[in-house]
Amino acid sequence: MDSYANSRRFDALPPQWLAVALCLALSAGCAQRKVVRQPAVLSVRPAPTAAPAPSPRPKAAAPPARPAPGAWAGAKKQPAPTPAVAALMSEADKAQGSGQLDNAATTLERAIRMQPRNPELWYRLATVRMAQQQPRLALDLARKSKVLARGNPDLVQKCQALIEEAGQLAGGVEK
């Protein structure tokens, strides 16, 4: 029995080595292996089709669509405000009406983050900045609104008036 007792090698290892070996064995069982699959290559041939018969008469082309009266031909449709943006616009109007211009500006900036392509938001923020005696900022905001409002001639006209007013207050005549 002495030969059996001497052949037991685990008694001779320090307990730290046993703990390390046990941790390695457990972590090897938990490791994830990355499976790489080759993409399947399918060779699909299109089914032969018969050539369509020629039509006896050519179809008349539809007349080109005409823009609405007063609308620019390259106009893009203006985004309609979402319910959240509409609520923020209403809140900004109330704040501006009560003289809380900082709150109105902050609210309009939140709405712009939600809908940055809405020219009405940019115009309203420009009017708030004019009321805050910041004509240079109002000028930039009105220009941005004018660019976005290409399909809305009324808003373009209001933006142009605001641009001219802000330009005069800023020190130079703007057109």
N, C-alpha and C positions, 0 to 999 in steps of 0.2 A: 503494500500500500504506500510505501514511501515513494516509489517511482510515480505513482499517480499524484501524490501531494506535491512533488517537485515539478511536475509538468504543468501545474496550474499557474499560468503566467499572470493572471489578473491580480493575484494577491501581491505580486511584486511591483505593480504600477501604483504610483501615487494617486490619491483620490481626485486631484485636479485633472489629471489626464483622462480619467474615466468620465468626468463631467464634460470635458471638451469633446471626447469621442461621441458621447451620447447626444450632445447638442448638434454636432455635425451630421450625425445619422438622422436626427429628426428634421433638421433644416433641409437636407437633401430630399427627404420625402415630401416636403411642402413646396419645394421650388417648382415654378411654372416653366414649362418648356415652350419655346416658341415654335409653332408648327408652320412651316413654309410649304405652301401648296403651289404647285405649278398651275397656271391658268390653263383651262381646257381650250384647245384650239379646235374650233368647229369650222369645217369648210362647207358652207351652205351655198349651193348654186341656186340662183333664182329660176323659178319655173318659166319655161318659155311662154310668152304671151303672143297672142295674135295682134297684128298691127291694126289699129282702129281704122274703120272705114272713113274715107274723106267725106266731110259734110257737103251737101250740095250747095248751101248758101252760107256765106260768112255771117256771123252774128254781128249786129250793130253794137258799137262800143257805147257804154253808158256816158252820158254827158258829165264833164268834170263838175265836182261839187263846188258851189260858190259859197264864199264866206258870208256870214250874216252882215246886214248893212251896218256900217260903222266899225266892224271888226277888222283887225289886221289879218292879212292872208296867212301869215306864219304864226298866228297866235296859238299858244298852248292853253289848254283848259286849266283854269285856276283851281287849286285844291280847295275843296269844301272843308270848313273846319270840323274836326271831330267833336264829339260832345264834350270831351275834356278841354279841348282848346276853346270851344265856345263858352264854357263856364269860366275859364281863365280870362277871356276877353271881357266878359260881363263884370267879373271881379275887378279887372283893371279899369274899366269905365267908371265903376263906383268909386274906386280909390282916387282916380283923377278928378272926378267931380267933387269929391270932398277935400281936395287939395293935398292928398297924400301921394305926391309924385314919385317918391322913392319906392313905395309899395306898388304903385302902378307899373313902374319900370321893371321891378323885379318880377312881377306877375307876367308881364309881356315877354320878358326874357325866358321864363319857364315855358310859355306857350311856343316861343320860337324854337326852343330845344326839341319840342314835340313835333313841330311842323315847320321846318326851316324854309320851305319853298312857298310859304303863304305870304304874298306881298302885303296884304292888309295888316298883318302883325308888324311887319317892318315899318309900315307907314305910321301906325299908331305909336310905336316906340319912338319914331322920329318926332312926332308931335309932343310926346311927353318930354323928350330931351330939349325941344325948343322951349317948353314951359319951364324947364329947369335952367334956362339960360346957358345951354351948351350947344351953340349953333354949329360948331364944327362936327360934332358927333351927329347931330340931327341931319346935317348935310350928307354925311356918309350913309346914314340909315335911309334917307329919302332916295338917294341914288340907287341903293340896293333894292329898295321897293320898286322903283321905276323899272329896273331891269327885269325883275320878276313879274311885273304887271303888264307885260307887253300886249296881252290880249284883252285888257280892260282899259279902254280909253279914258273913262272917268277917273280911275285911280291914277293913271299916268298923268292926267292933267293936274290932279291934286298934288301928286309928287313933284311935278315941275314947279308949281306955285311955291311949295315948301322949299324946294331947292333954291329958288331965287331969293326967298325971304331969308333963309339961313345963310346964303352966300353974302347977302348985304350985311347981315349982322356979324358975320365972320370977318368982314373986312374987304371982300372983293365981290364983284358982281358975277354971279354964276348963271350959266344958261344950260 
